Amino acid sequence: MAGLRVRVVAEIAVLAAVTLVGAGACAFDPHRAAVGALDAPPASAGAATGASATPGPGQGPAGPVEASARPAPVTASATRAPAKPTPAGTTPSGCPQGERQRDVEAYLAQLGGFGKVTVDGLQSAADCAAIKKFQQRYGISPANGRAGPTTAEVGRRLTSTRTGDCAAGPGTTICVNLTLQTVWVLRGGAVVLPPTVTRTGMRGYATPAGTFTINRTSLTEWSVPYEVWLPYWQHFYDGDGFHETTTYLHDASIGSHGCVNLLHADAVKLWELAGVGTRVYLFGRRAGT
């Protein structure tokens, strides 16, 4: 009888121990290394993991592909390494292919000055370099050579600008096409600053069309109502003036409070070319205002 009691007590102790180990495996992290070892990836799993990892040559968008589709391993006797697979979304040039490739090629070919481009809708190393140069010149971000909507829209605006539409005076005239959102400078009828991009007043603050004169300048002007510095300030009408942009110029969802925003390089150039007494001619109207 005493032996039976000893055996029952022993069995109860074993059962309790098993129950406690099971609870610990779920509730305490230190135990997971011991009892959860079967959840670990196999030793052959790749080192790059996570959503941001680039799929390897044997990895498809939805997981591993069949073994027969994987490239053969490189042996020690191989004389040269196999070509690396081209990452998804890029071309052999290393540049991403944009949905407006052909349009951008055509705009750059028409504008000139950005390098050789081939108008065929196919990305190449030369196209990539030209598009990057264009994007850098006009403050388009990212400047990665991809011919996307912003790059195409800037190209369209610039190639559509006709400098002869500006009613220039005998001296220096700053011309602003409010419809195309472009600006350029004429001196004695000759172009001294080719058309470049701008952003004018948004809805409720439309920059007015008309002929004005720059009457006050400041290298850095403090805007009292908006509490921001306005670099290379050149005032021409009722609080409106030219200045370097304080936000991303190509964010078309916003605009100025009537001023003519410029990229840094253009604001500096305009500062050098213009000044008090310079004629300003604005025409057209920004869409949505």
Secondary structure, DSSP 8 states (H G I E B T S, - for coil): -HHHHHHHHHHHHHHHHHHHHHHHHHH-GGGHHHH-GGGS--TTS-S--STTS---TTEETTEE--GGGS-----TT-SS-------TTB-TTSSB--TTHHHHHHHHHHH-SS-----SS---HHHHHHHHHHHHHTT-SS-SS---HHHHHHHHHHHH--GGGS---SSEEEEEETTTTEEEEEETTEEEEEEEE-B-B-TTS----EEEE--EEEEEEEETTTTEEEEEEEEEETTEEEEE-SS-TT-TT--BSS-EEE-HHHHHHHHHH--TT-EEEEES--TT-
